[in-house]
Amino acid sequence: MRPSTAQFDDSCFVTERGRGEHHALLIPGLVPDGAETFLRQQPLFRAFGDTTTVTYPYDGFDLDQLIEGLATRIRAAAARGERPVLVGVSVGGG
């Protein structure tokens, strides 16, 4: 297995402001356009606070970078007095 060249940087985490004390970290399945999984639910999540949706680089996947990016955002939300909530979706085949 070759090492991944994927880079999880700030562009992989899209944050939108909401109202409320929660911060939902929305983690889609590993499929193309996975972030679209949450489009219809965004207004509901933002009624309870900010949201951050993960998008994946097309050139690969690096679990350690993903976890580091999520941990950074969880700590930042907690430091602002927000209550982080992880929401994950698995998109299975057939």
Stockholm file with secondary structure:
# STOCKHOLM 1.0

chainA/1-94         MRPSTAQFDDSCFVTERGRGEHHALLIPGLVPDGAETFLRQQPLFRAFGDTTTVTYPYDGFDLDQLIEGLATRIRAAAARGERPVLVGVSVGGG
#=GR chainA/1-94 SS CCCCCCCCCGGGEEEECCSSSEEEEEECCSSTTGGGGGTTTHHHHHTSEEEEEECCCTTCCCHHHHHHHHHHHHHHHHHTTCEEEEEECCCCCC
#=GC SS_cons        CCCCCCCCCGGGEEEECCSSSEEEEEECCSSTTGGGGGTTTHHHHHTSEEEEEECCCTTCCCHHHHHHHHHHHHHHHHHTTCEEEEEECCCCCC
//
